[in-house]
């Protein structure tokens, strides 16, 4: 029996969830951390913290693309923003290379952003880097409905997570948001050296649950990674579109605006299957 009282060999629906901006608030949390760090610069100089927070994102992205680790980060799904705060411990040699490069990357990102406002202060850049790390790590926040929906779903379905990213970063988000106990297994791209939308990571997830594609569904916010990958693997797909984005490619089986819609979708599917 697993932690939800269901047999690990139980048949039935397996629901796989993405993590970032599906279960936990990722982009908005990072935006808040950028602004909190930038306000430190405002205490020293006449500078608009909103402008600085935008400039550091631009400079970080430019530098991230220049790093020799960039192709690996694209494959695994590690963003330039995560490079500014995350822990890259792990078994893959490219994680070790990232760990070696990040101190300089973080300092240069903030220093170049300051210089965009004619402030040449490397000591402040180092302080801003440290402040951003601290502020970002305070913010591993699930969406308000996440816990209640997962509690409901876990009573009758097996739950898995398929998330792209560096192992230590994703584990920190899961632990910090307090949602890890809902899942029977968690597959992180940086631990298996395959990332969404690659079919391999979906197949691995299904194998761990001894489940066929027709019995599985993936819930995620990314059309190109979650939905496209799930479709290639033969899963049903549920796109969570909280912001009303226009759908242009990879039409999902279902579109929802909130996680609270999932239990109803699941019940409707089971009724149709009878």
N, C-alpha and C positions, 0 to 999 in steps of 0.2 A: 504493500500500500504506500502511496506517496503522501505528502503533507496535507493534501486535501481529502484524504480518505478514499481515493480512487485507485484501483489496481493499475500498475504500470502497463499491463497488457490489455487494458480496456480498449475496446473498439469505439468508434464514434468520431465526432468532429474534433479535430485538433485546430485550435486557433493560435496562429503565430502573430506576434506583434512586433512592429518596429519600436524603437525607443524614443529617439530625439524628435520632438515636436509631434509625436503621436501619443506617448504616455507622459513624458516630462517636457517642461517648457525649456526649450533650448535657445532659440534665437533671441527671444525677449530677455532671457536671463543674461545672455552675453552682452546684449545692448546695454542693459542696466549696469553691468560691471565695467564696460568701456567708459560710460559716462561718469561713474563714481571715481574711476581712476583719473579721468581727465580733469575732474574738479580739483585734484591735488595741484595740477599745473596752474589752474586759475588762482590758487592761493599765492603763487610766486610771481606770476606774470599776468599782463593784460592779454588774456587769450580766451576765446570762446570754447568752452568745453565740448559743446556739440560739434564744432568744427574739428577740434582735435580728435574726438572719438571717430569721426568719419575719416580723417586723414590717416589715422593709424591703421584702420582696416584696409585702406588702399595700399599703403606701404607694406603692410604685412602680406597681403596677397601677392604683390609684385615679388617680394623676396622669397616667399614660399614657392612660387613657380620656378625660381632660379636654383633652388636646392637640389642636390643630386637625388634626394629621397622623394622628389615630387611624384614620379610615376608610381611608386609604391603607395604613396598617400592617396592617389586617385583610385587605385585598385581597392584599397582597404577602406577608404572613406574617412580620411583624417583631414580636417579642414585647417586653413591657415589660422582661424580664430583659436582652434584647439591647440595649435602649435604655440600660442602665446601663453598658455597656462598649464597644459597637461603633463602628465607623467608618462613617459614612454618606456618604462621597464617592460620586459617581455623577452620571449625566446628568439624571435626572428632577428636576424642580424641587422635589418634595416631599422628596427626599433632602437637598437643600440646606436646606430648612426644618427638617428633623430635626437636621441638623448645628448649626443656629443655636440650637435649643431644648435640646439635650441637656445642656449644662453646668449650666443652672439645674435641669433635671429631675433630674439625678443628685444634685446638692447637696440639693435639697428632699426627695428620697426618703429619703436617709440622715438628714437633719436631723429630719424628721418621725418617723422610726423611733426616733431617740434620744429625742425628746421624749415618745414613748409610755412611756419608762422614766424620765421626769422628768429628762432630761439635755438641757440647752439649750446645745449647743456646736457652733456652725457650723464652726469650724476643724477639729474632730475629724470632722465630717460630710464635709468636703472631703478629709481624709486617708483616711477610709474609702472614699470614692468612688474615689480613686486606687489604693488597695490592691485593691479589688475588680477594677478594670480589669486590673491587673497579674496578679492571681491567675487571673482567667478566661482570660487570654491564654496562660497556661502550659499550659492543659488542652484541647488539641485531640487527643483520643485515640480511635483507632479501636477497635472491639470486637476482642477477641483473635483471632477467626476471620476478620475482614474481609479481610486481605491474601491469605490462603491461598485463600479462596473466590473472590475476584476473579481471582486468578492462574489458577485452574482454569477459571473461566467464560470468561475472555478468550481462552483458547486455541481456543475453538470458537464463540463468539458475539460479536456486537457489543454493546458496553456503553455506555449513556448514563446521565446523571444529570439528574433533574428536581427541583430544590430550591427551596423558598420562602425568601425572605429578601432582605436588602440585599446588593448585589453585593460590596462590600468585606468584609463579615462572612463571607459564605459562602465567598468565595475564600480568606480567611484560614484558615477551618476546613479547607478542602480541602488547602491547602498545608501547614498545620501538622500534619495527620494523615498526610501523605505518600501519599495515594491518588489524586491527580489523574491520574497517568499511566496508570491502568487504563482510562480512559474516552475514547471516540472523540469525544464531545461532551458539554458540560455546559450545561444550560439553567437559569438563575437567574431567578426571578420578577422581581426588581428590575431586571434588564437588559432584560426583554421586556415589562414593564408588564402582566403577567398572572400570576396565581398559582393553584396547585392549590386547589380542585377545578375551576377554570374549564376548559372544553373547549379553549379557545384554546391554552393552554400545552402540552397534550398533542398537539394537532394540529401545533403548531410543531415539537415534538420529533420526531414521526413524519416530518414533511416533511424535516427535516435528515438523516434516515437513509434517505429515500426508501422508507419501509416502510409497509405496510398494517396496520391495527389488529390483524388476526388473527395477524400475525407478531410482535406485540409483547406484552410483559408488564411490569407495574410492580410493584416490590417496595417496600413501605413500612410504617411503623408506625401511620399515621393512617388510621382508617376513613373519616373525613369528608373528608379531603383526598386521600390517595393512592388509596384503594380506590374511593370514590365517584367521584372524577375519572377514574380509569382505566376504570371501568365505563361512564361516560358517553361516553368516547372510543372504546369498543369493544375495549379491551385486555383480556387476561387479567390477573388480579389476584392477588397473593401478599401476604397480610398477615403481617407478622412480629410475633408476640405473645409476647414474652419473659416477660411477667409474668402470663400466664394470665388476661387480661381477658375479661369476658363479652361475647360478640358480640350486639349488639342490632339493628343495621341494616346494610345494604349487604353482604350475605353475599359474601365473596371466593371466588374459584375454589379457592384453597389457603390453609391456615393453617399457619404454621411457627413453631417456637420458637427457631430458630437459622438463621443464614445457611447453615450447613453442609448443610441439607436441600435447598437449591436445585439443586445439580448432579444429584441423584437425581430430583427433580421434572422437570427438563429432559430427562433421558434417558428417563424414562417417557413423557413427552409425545411425544418423537420416535419412540419405538417404536410408540405408538398410531397415529401419523400415517403409518406405513409400510403 
